[in-house]
Amino acid sequence: MRPPFVLSLRPALLRARPHLRTDDYAVVQGFVAAGAGVALIPRLALGPPREDVAVRQLKGAPSAREIGVAVLRTTAARSIRELVEALTEQAKLIQRRWSDADADAGLA
């Protein structure tokens, strides 16, 4: 059962509307720090969070951003395959680092 204060927030959450859209996440953190609202920020875009902003991981189903590599359909160069393999390995490394950081912060 959810605590009463969480249940009381639900109507407000259903009415929430985005009022600012920007790709500058430092600006977004500034608005949050000024008390202008809350923000959803991709972890990789978060950078070093401001000291006056609390960052919390969302619970429930994990969010994901799928990233692809676009190449010419007619390209069969070995270098392209090697690049895709290297990018895939880097993505796995980033995932492991974030998982370790979550565990260290008690979020895992």
N, CA, C and O atoms as a GROMACS GRO file, in nm:
protein
  432
    1MET      N    1   0.084  -0.119   0.000
    1MET     CA    2   0.000   0.000   0.000
    1MET      C    3   0.089   0.125   0.000
    1MET      O    4   0.189   0.131   0.071
    2ARG      N    5   0.050   0.223  -0.079
    2ARG     CA    6   0.128   0.346  -0.088
    2ARG      C    7   0.093   0.439   0.028
    2ARG      O    8  -0.022   0.444   0.073
    3PRO      N    9   0.193   0.514   0.076
    3PRO     CA   10   0.166   0.611   0.181
    3PRO      C   11   0.067   0.717   0.131
    3PRO      O   12   0.064   0.745   0.012
    4PRO      N   13  -0.014   0.775   0.222
    4PRO     CA   14  -0.115   0.873   0.180
    4PRO      C   15  -0.058   0.991   0.102
    4PRO      O   16  -0.124   1.041   0.011
    5PHE      N   17   0.063   1.038   0.137
    5PHE     CA   18   0.116   1.154   0.065
    5PHE      C   19   0.146   1.121  -0.080
    5PHE      O   20   0.135   1.209  -0.166
    6VAL      N   21   0.183   0.995  -0.109
    6VAL     CA   22   0.207   0.956  -0.248
    6VAL      C   23   0.075   0.953  -0.323
    6VAL      O   24   0.068   1.000  -0.437
    7LEU      N   25  -0.030   0.900  -0.260
    7LEU     CA   26  -0.160   0.895  -0.324
    7LEU      C   27  -0.213   1.036  -0.350
    7LEU      O   28  -0.280   1.060  -0.450
    8SER      N   29  -0.185   1.128  -0.259
    8SER     CA   30  -0.235   1.264  -0.276
    8SER      C   31  -0.163   1.336  -0.390
    8SER      O   32  -0.216   1.434  -0.443
    9LEU      N   33  -0.045   1.292  -0.427
    9LEU     CA   34   0.028   1.354  -0.538
    9LEU      C   35  -0.025   1.312  -0.674
    9LEU      O   36  -0.005   1.382  -0.773
   10ARG      N   37  -0.091   1.199  -0.680
   10ARG     CA   38  -0.132   1.144  -0.808
   10ARG      C   39  -0.213   1.241  -0.894
   10ARG      O   40  -0.181   1.254  -1.013
   11PRO      N   41  -0.316   1.311  -0.843
   11PRO     CA   42  -0.390   1.404  -0.930
   11PRO      C   43  -0.300   1.513  -0.987
   11PRO      O   44  -0.316   1.554  -1.102
   12ALA      N   45  -0.205   1.561  -0.908
   12ALA     CA   46  -0.114   1.666  -0.957
   12ALA      C   47  -0.024   1.610  -1.067
   12ALA      O   48   0.005   1.679  -1.165
   13LEU      N   49   0.020   1.488  -1.052
   13LEU     CA   50   0.106   1.428  -1.153
   13LEU      C   51   0.032   1.407  -1.284
   13LEU      O   52   0.090   1.421  -1.392
   14LEU      N   53  -0.095   1.374  -1.275
   14LEU     CA   54  -0.174   1.354  -1.396
   14LEU      C   55  -0.195   1.484  -1.471
   14LEU      O   56  -0.217   1.482  -1.592
   15ARG      N   57  -0.189   1.598  -1.402
   15ARG     CA   58  -0.206   1.728  -1.465
   15ARG      C   59  -0.074   1.790  -1.510
   15ARG      O   60  -0.073   1.894  -1.576
   16ALA      N   61   0.037   1.727  -1.476
   16ALA     CA   62   0.168   1.784  -1.509
   16ALA      C   63   0.184   1.798  -1.660
   16ALA      O   64   0.150   1.708  -1.736
   17ARG      N   65   0.236   1.912  -1.701
   17ARG     CA   66   0.261   1.939  -1.842
   17ARG      C   67   0.402   1.997  -1.856
   17ARG      O   68   0.442   2.080  -1.775
   18PRO      N   69   0.475   1.953  -1.957
   18PRO     CA   70   0.608   2.012  -1.975
   18PRO      C   71   0.596   2.159  -2.017
   18PRO      O   72   0.515   2.194  -2.102
   19HIS      N   73   0.677   2.242  -1.956
   19HIS     CA   74   0.675   2.384  -1.988
   19HIS      C   75   0.805   2.431  -2.052
   19HIS      O   76   0.812   2.542  -2.104
   20LEU      N   77   0.907   2.349  -2.049
   20LEU     CA   78   1.036   2.387  -2.105
   20LEU      C   79   1.099   2.264  -2.168
   20LEU      O   80   1.104   2.157  -2.107
   21ARG      N   81   1.146   2.280  -2.287
   21ARG     CA   82   1.219   2.172  -2.354
   21ARG      C   83   1.350   2.230  -2.404
   21ARG      O   84   1.352   2.331  -2.474
   22THR      N   85   1.459   2.165  -2.366
   22THR     CA   86   1.590   2.210  -2.410
   22THR      C   87   1.685   2.091  -2.405
   22THR      O   88   1.663   1.995  -2.331
   23ASP      N   89   1.789   2.097  -2.485
   23ASP     CA   90   1.893   1.995  -2.481
   23ASP      C   91   2.007   2.035  -2.390
   23ASP      O   92   2.104   1.960  -2.374
   24ASP      N   93   1.998   2.151  -2.329
   24ASP     CA   94   2.102   2.200  -2.239
   24ASP      C   95   2.066   2.159  -2.097
   24ASP      O   96   1.991   2.228  -2.028
   25TYR      N   97   2.121   2.046  -2.053
   25TYR     CA   98   2.083   1.991  -1.924
   25TYR      C   99   2.138   2.070  -1.807
   25TYR      O  100   2.088   2.057  -1.695
   26ALA      N  101   2.241   2.151  -1.829
   26ALA     CA  102   2.287   2.241  -1.723
   26ALA      C  103   2.179   2.346  -1.696
   26ALA      O  104   2.155   2.382  -1.581
   27VAL      N  105   2.114   2.394  -1.800
   27VAL     CA  106   2.004   2.489  -1.784
   27VAL      C  107   1.888   2.423  -1.711
   27VAL      O  108   1.827   2.483  -1.623
   28VAL      N  109   1.858   2.299  -1.748
   28VAL     CA  110   1.750   2.226  -1.682
   28VAL      C  111   1.778   2.215  -1.533
   28VAL      O  112   1.690   2.241  -1.451
   29GLN      N  113   1.901   2.177  -1.497
   29GLN     CA  114   1.936   2.168  -1.355
   29GLN      C  115   1.922   2.303  -1.287
   29GLN      O  116   1.882   2.310  -1.170
   30GLY      N  117   1.953   2.410  -1.358
   30GLY     CA  118   1.938   2.544  -1.302
   30GLY      C  119   1.793   2.576  -1.270
   30GLY      O  120   1.764   2.635  -1.165
   31PHE      N  121   1.702   2.539  -1.359
   31PHE     CA  122   1.560   2.561  -1.332
   31PHE      C  123   1.514   2.479  -1.212
   31PHE      O  124   1.437   2.528  -1.129
   32VAL      N  125   1.560   2.356  -1.203
   32VAL     CA  126   1.524   2.273  -1.087
   32VAL      C  127   1.579   2.336  -0.959
   32VAL      O  128   1.508   2.344  -0.859
   33ALA      N  129   1.703   2.381  -0.963
   33ALA     CA  130   1.765   2.443  -0.846
   33ALA      C  131   1.691   2.570  -0.804
   33ALA      O  132   1.689   2.605  -0.686
   34ALA      N  133   1.630   2.639  -0.902
   34ALA     CA  134   1.556   2.761  -0.871
   34ALA      C  135   1.415   2.731  -0.821
   34ALA      O  136   1.339   2.823  -0.788
   35GLY      N  137   1.380   2.602  -0.815
   35GLY     CA  138   1.247   2.564  -0.766
   35GLY      C  139   1.139   2.572  -0.872
   35GLY      O  140   1.021   2.574  -0.839
   36ALA      N  141   1.179   2.577  -0.999
   36ALA     CA  142   1.082   2.590  -1.107
   36ALA      C  143   1.017   2.459  -1.149
   36ALA      O  144   0.930   2.458  -1.235
   37GLY      N  145   1.057   2.347  -1.090
   37GLY     CA  146   0.996   2.220  -1.124
   37GLY      C  147   1.090   2.105  -1.105
   37GLY      O  148   1.191   2.114  -1.034
   38VAL      N  149   1.057   1.996  -1.169
   38VAL     CA  150   1.138   1.875  -1.167
   38VAL      C  151   1.175   1.843  -1.312
   38VAL      O  152   1.116   1.897  -1.405
   39ALA      N  153   1.272   1.754  -1.331
   39ALA     CA  154   1.315   1.723  -1.466
   39ALA      C  155   1.354   1.576  -1.477
   39ALA      O  156   1.402   1.516  -1.382
   40LEU      N  157   1.333   1.521  -1.594
   40LEU     CA  158   1.384   1.390  -1.629
   40LEU      C  159   1.505   1.413  -1.717
   40LEU      O  160   1.496   1.477  -1.822
   41ILE      N  161   1.619   1.362  -1.673
   41ILE     CA  162   1.744   1.384  -1.744
   41ILE      C  163   1.810   1.249  -1.770
   41ILE      O  164   1.828   1.171  -1.676
   42PRO      N  165   1.846   1.220  -1.895
   42PRO     CA  166   1.919   1.096  -1.922
   42PRO      C  167   2.048   1.093  -1.841
   42PRO      O  168   2.117   1.194  -1.829
   43ARG      N  169   2.080   0.978  -1.788
   43ARG     CA  170   2.197   0.966  -1.701
   43ARG      C  171   2.326   1.012  -1.767
   43ARG      O  172   2.406   1.082  -1.705
   44LEU      N  173   2.346   0.976  -1.893
   44LEU     CA  174   2.469   1.015  -1.960
   44LEU      C  175   2.474   1.166  -1.987
   44LEU      O  176   2.582   1.222  -2.004
   45ALA      N  177   2.359   1.231  -1.990
   45ALA     CA  178   2.355   1.376  -2.012
   45ALA      C  179   2.361   1.453  -1.881
   45ALA      O  180   2.374   1.576  -1.882
   46LEU      N  181   2.353   1.384  -1.771
   46LEU     CA  182   2.347   1.451  -1.641
   46LEU      C  183   2.475   1.527  -1.610
   46LEU      O  184   2.470   1.636  -1.554
   47GLY      N  185   2.589   1.470  -1.646
   47GLY     CA  186   2.716   1.535  -1.612
   47GLY      C  187   2.728   1.542  -1.461
   47GLY      O  188   2.659   1.470  -1.390
   48PRO      N  189   2.816   1.627  -1.412
   48PRO     CA  190   2.824   1.640  -1.266
   48PRO      C  191   2.702   1.717  -1.216
   48PRO      O  192   2.683   1.833  -1.253
   49PRO      N  193   2.618   1.654  -1.131
   49PRO     CA  194   2.500   1.724  -1.083
   49PRO      C  195   2.538   1.839  -0.990
   49PRO      O  196   2.638   1.833  -0.919
   50ARG      N  197   2.456   1.941  -0.991
   50ARG     CA  198   2.476   2.054  -0.902
   50ARG      C  199   2.462   2.008  -0.758
   50ARG      O  200   2.388   1.913  -0.730
   51GLU      N  201   2.532   2.073  -0.667
   51GLU     CA  202   2.524   2.036  -0.526
   51GLU      C  203   2.387   2.066  -0.466
   51GLU      O  204   2.348   2.004  -0.368
   52ASP      N  205   2.314   2.161  -0.524
   52ASP     CA  206   2.183   2.197  -0.470
   52ASP      C  207   2.067   2.123  -0.538
   52ASP      O  208   1.951   2.156  -0.517
   53VAL      N  209   2.100   2.022  -0.619
   53VAL     CA  210   1.998   1.942  -0.687
   53VAL      C  211   2.016   1.797  -0.646
   53VAL      O  212   2.126   1.742  -0.656
   54ALA      N  213   1.908   1.735  -0.601
   54ALA     CA  214   1.911   1.592  -0.565
   54ALA      C  215   1.875   1.510  -0.688
   54ALA      O  216   1.774   1.537  -0.754
   55VAL      N  217   1.956   1.411  -0.719
   55VAL     CA  218   1.932   1.323  -0.833
   55VAL      C  219   1.884   1.190  -0.779
   55VAL      O  220   1.950   1.129  -0.694
   56ARG      N  221   1.771   1.144  -0.828
   56ARG     CA  222   1.714   1.018  -0.784
   56ARG      C  223   1.689   0.929  -0.904
   56ARG      O  224   1.647   0.975  -1.010
   57GLN      N  225   1.715   0.801  -0.887
   57GLN     CA  226   1.689   0.704  -0.993
   57GLN      C  227   1.540   0.670  -0.991
   57GLN      O  228   1.482   0.653  -0.884
   58LEU      N  229   1.479   0.660  -1.109
   58LEU     CA  230   1.340   0.621  -1.116
   58LEU      C  231   1.328   0.472  -1.086
   58LEU      O  232   1.410   0.392  -1.131
   59LYS      N  233   1.228   0.437  -1.011
   59LYS     CA  234   1.204   0.296  -0.979
   59LYS      C  235   1.109   0.237  -1.081
   59LYS      O  236   1.037   0.310  -1.150
   60GLY      N  237   1.108   0.106  -1.092
   60GLY     CA  238   1.019   0.041  -1.185
   60GLY      C  239   1.094  -0.003  -1.309
   60GLY      O  240   1.213  -0.033  -1.303
   61ALA      N  241   1.024  -0.006  -1.419
   61ALA     CA  242   1.085  -0.049  -1.544
   61ALA      C  243   1.196   0.048  -1.584
   61ALA      O  244   1.174   0.170  -1.586
   62PRO      N  245   1.314  -0.004  -1.615
   62PRO     CA  246   1.424   0.086  -1.652
   62PRO      C  247   1.398   0.155  -1.785
   62PRO      O  248   1.340   0.097  -1.878
   63SER      N  249   1.441   0.279  -1.792
   63SER     CA  250   1.433   0.352  -1.918
   63SER      C  251   1.552   0.311  -2.003
   63SER      O  252   1.655   0.270  -1.950
   64ALA      N  253   1.537   0.321  -2.130
   64ALA     CA  254   1.648   0.286  -2.218
   64ALA      C  255   1.641   0.373  -2.342
   64ALA      O  256   1.534   0.411  -2.389
   65ARG      N  257   1.756   0.403  -2.393
   65ARG     CA  258   1.764   0.475  -2.520
   65ARG      C  259   1.840   0.383  -2.613
   65ARG      O  260   1.956   0.348  -2.588
   66GLU      N  261   1.775   0.345  -2.721
   66GLU     CA  262   1.843   0.260  -2.818
   66GLU      C  263   1.920   0.347  -2.914
   66GLU      O  264   1.871   0.447  -2.965
   67ILE      N  265   2.042   0.306  -2.938
   67ILE     CA  266   2.131   0.380  -3.026
   67ILE      C  267   2.174   0.286  -3.137
   67ILE      O  268   2.215   0.173  -3.112
   68GLY      N  269   2.166   0.333  -3.258
   68GLY     CA  270   2.206   0.252  -3.373
   68GLY      C  271   2.321   0.317  -3.448
   68GLY      O  272   2.359   0.431  -3.420
   69VAL      N  273   2.374   0.245  -3.541
   69VAL     CA  274   2.482   0.296  -3.626
   69VAL      C  275   2.430   0.292  -3.768
   69VAL      O  276   2.387   0.187  -3.817
   70ALA      N  277   2.434   0.406  -3.836
   70ALA     CA  278   2.388   0.413  -3.975
   70ALA      C  279   2.508   0.406  -4.068
   70ALA      O  280   2.603   0.484  -4.056
   71VAL      N  281   2.503   0.313  -4.161
   71VAL     CA  282   2.608   0.300  -4.262
   71VAL      C  283   2.540   0.278  -4.397
   71VAL      O  284   2.424   0.238  -4.404
   72LEU      N  285   2.614   0.306  -4.503
   72LEU     CA  286   2.559   0.278  -4.635
   72LEU      C  287   2.530   0.130  -4.649
   72LEU      O  288   2.611   0.046  -4.608
   73ARG      N  289   2.416   0.099  -4.706
   73ARG     CA  290   2.377  -0.041  -4.723
   73ARG      C  291   2.479  -0.116  -4.809
   73ARG      O  292   2.498  -0.236  -4.792
   74THR      N  293   2.544  -0.045  -4.901
   74THR     CA  294   2.639  -0.109  -4.991
   74THR      C  295   2.779  -0.121  -4.931
   74THR      O  296   2.868  -0.178  -4.994
   75THR      N  297   2.799  -0.067  -4.811
   75THR     CA  298   2.931  -0.072  -4.749
   75THR      C  299   2.952  -0.208  -4.684
   75THR      O  300   2.873  -0.251  -4.600
   76ALA      N  301   3.058  -0.275  -4.724
   76ALA     CA  302   3.091  -0.404  -4.665
   76ALA      C  303   3.233  -0.403  -4.611
   76ALA      O  304   3.293  -0.508  -4.588
   77ALA      N  305   3.286  -0.285  -4.591
   77ALA     CA  306   3.425  -0.272  -4.548
   77ALA      C  307   3.444  -0.334  -4.410
   77ALA      O  308   3.360  -0.322  -4.322
   78ARG      N  309   3.558  -0.400  -4.395
   78ARG     CA  310   3.592  -0.462  -4.266
   78ARG      C  311   3.600  -0.356  -4.157
   78ARG      O  312   3.566  -0.382  -4.042
   79SER      N  313   3.646  -0.235  -4.193
   79SER     CA  314   3.660  -0.128  -4.094
   79SER      C  315   3.524  -0.090  -4.033
   79SER      O  316   3.517  -0.054  -3.916
   80ILE      N  317   3.417  -0.099  -4.112
   80ILE     CA  318   3.283  -0.068  -4.059
   80ILE      C  319   3.243  -0.173  -3.956
   80ILE      O  320   3.192  -0.140  -3.849
   81ARG      N  321   3.266  -0.299  -3.988
   81ARG     CA  322   3.234  -0.407  -3.892
   81ARG      C  323   3.313  -0.388  -3.764
   81ARG      O  324   3.260  -0.405  -3.654
   82GLU      N  325   3.440  -0.354  -3.778
   82GLU     CA  326   3.524  -0.333  -3.660
   82GLU      C  327   3.476  -0.213  -3.578
   82GLU      O  328   3.478  -0.217  -3.455
   83LEU      N  329   3.432  -0.108  -3.647
   83LEU     CA  330   3.379   0.009  -3.576
   83LEU      C  331   3.253  -0.027  -3.498
   83LEU      O  332   3.240   0.010  -3.382
   84VAL      N  333   3.162  -0.099  -3.561
   84VAL     CA  334   3.039  -0.139  -3.493
   84VAL      C  335   3.072  -0.228  -3.373
   84VAL      O  336   3.011  -0.212  -3.267
   85GLU      N  337   3.165  -0.320  -3.387
   85GLU     CA  338   3.206  -0.404  -3.275
   85GLU      C  339   3.266  -0.320  -3.162
   85GLU      O  340   3.236  -0.344  -3.045
   86ALA      N  341   3.349  -0.222  -3.196
   86ALA     CA  342   3.411  -0.137  -3.094
   86ALA      C  343   3.305  -0.053  -3.022
   86ALA      O  344   3.311  -0.038  -2.900
   87LEU      N  345   3.210   0.001  -3.097
   87LEU     CA  346   3.101   0.078  -3.035
   87LEU      C  347   3.017  -0.009  -2.943
   87LEU      O  348   2.976   0.036  -2.835
   88THR      N  349   2.991  -0.131  -2.984
   88THR     CA  350   2.914  -0.224  -2.901
   88THR      C  351   2.988  -0.254  -2.772
   88THR      O  352   2.927  -0.257  -2.665
   89GLU      N  353   3.118  -0.276  -2.781
   89GLU     CA  354   3.198  -0.302  -2.660
   89GLU      C  355   3.198  -0.182  -2.567
   89GLU      O  356   3.188  -0.198  -2.445
   90GLN      N  357   3.208  -0.061  -2.622
   90GLN     CA  358   3.205   0.059  -2.539
   90GLN      C  359   3.070   0.074  -2.470
   90GLN      O  360   3.065   0.114  -2.354
   91ALA      N  361   2.962   0.043  -2.540
   91ALA     CA  362   2.828   0.050  -2.480
   91ALA      C  363   2.818  -0.047  -2.363
   91ALA      O  364   2.761  -0.013  -2.259
   92LYS      N  365   2.872  -0.167  -2.379
   92LYS     CA  366   2.871  -0.265  -2.270
   92LYS      C  367   2.954  -0.215  -2.152
   92LYS      O  368   2.914  -0.234  -2.036
   93LEU      N  369   3.067  -0.153  -2.180
   93LEU     CA  370   3.152  -0.098  -2.074
   93LEU      C  371   3.080   0.012  -1.997
   93LEU      O  372   3.085   0.016  -1.874
   94ILE      N  373   3.012   0.101  -2.069
   94ILE     CA  374   2.935   0.207  -2.003
   94ILE      C  375   2.827   0.147  -1.914
   94ILE      O  376   2.807   0.192  -1.801
   95GLN      N  377   2.757   0.047  -1.964
   95GLN     CA  378   2.651  -0.019  -1.886
   95GLN      C  379   2.708  -0.079  -1.758
   95GLN      O  380   2.650  -0.064  -1.650
   96ARG      N  381   2.822  -0.146  -1.768
   96ARG     CA  382   2.884  -0.206  -1.649
   96ARG      C  383   2.925  -0.098  -1.549
   96ARG      O  384   2.905  -0.113  -1.429
   97ARG      N  385   2.984   0.012  -1.600
   97ARG     CA  386   3.026   0.121  -1.510
   97ARG      C  387   2.907   0.180  -1.436
   97ARG      O  388   2.914   0.204  -1.316
   98TRP      N  389   2.796   0.202  -1.508
   98TRP     CA  390   2.678   0.259  -1.443
   98TRP      C  391   2.618   0.160  -1.343
   98TRP      O  392   2.572   0.200  -1.237
   99SER      N  393   2.619   0.033  -1.376
   99SER     CA  394   2.568  -0.068  -1.283
   99SER      C  395   2.653  -0.070  -1.157
   99SER      O  396   2.600  -0.079  -1.046
  100ASP      N  397   2.785  -0.062  -1.173
  100ASP     CA  398   2.874  -0.058  -1.056
  100ASP      C  399   2.851   0.069  -0.974
  100ASP      O  400   2.849   0.063  -0.851
  101ALA      N  401   2.832   0.183  -1.043
  101ALA     CA  402   2.808   0.309  -0.971
  101ALA      C  403   2.676   0.304  -0.896
  101ALA      O  404   2.666   0.354  -0.784
  102ASP      N  405   2.573   0.242  -0.957
  102ASP     CA  406   2.444   0.227  -0.888
  102ASP      C  407   2.460   0.142  -0.763
  102ASP      O  408   2.404   0.173  -0.658
  103ALA      N  409   2.536   0.034  -0.775
  103ALA     CA  410   2.557  -0.055  -0.661
  103ALA      C  411   2.632   0.019  -0.549
  103ALA      O  412   2.598   0.006  -0.432
  104ASP      N  413   2.735   0.096  -0.587
  104ASP     CA  414   2.811   0.171  -0.488
  104ASP      C  415   2.725   0.275  -0.417
  104ASP      O  416   2.746   0.304  -0.300
  105ALA      N  417   2.627   0.331  -0.489
  105ALA     CA  418   2.539   0.434  -0.431
  105ALA      C  419   2.418   0.374  -0.362
  105ALA      O  420   2.334   0.446  -0.309
  106GLY      N  421   2.409   0.241  -0.363
  106GLY     CA  422   2.295   0.175  -0.299
  106GLY      C  423   2.167   0.183  -0.381
  106GLY      O  424   2.058   0.167  -0.327
  107LEU      N  425   2.179   0.206  -0.512
  107LEU     CA  426   2.062   0.219  -0.596
  107LEU      C  427   2.029   0.090  -0.670
  107LEU      O  428   1.921   0.078  -0.729
  108ALA      N  429   2.119  -0.006  -0.669
  108ALA     CA  430   2.096  -0.129  -0.743
  108ALA      C  431   2.017  -0.228  -0.662
  108ALA      O  432   1.988  -0.338  -0.709
   0.00000   0.00000   0.00000
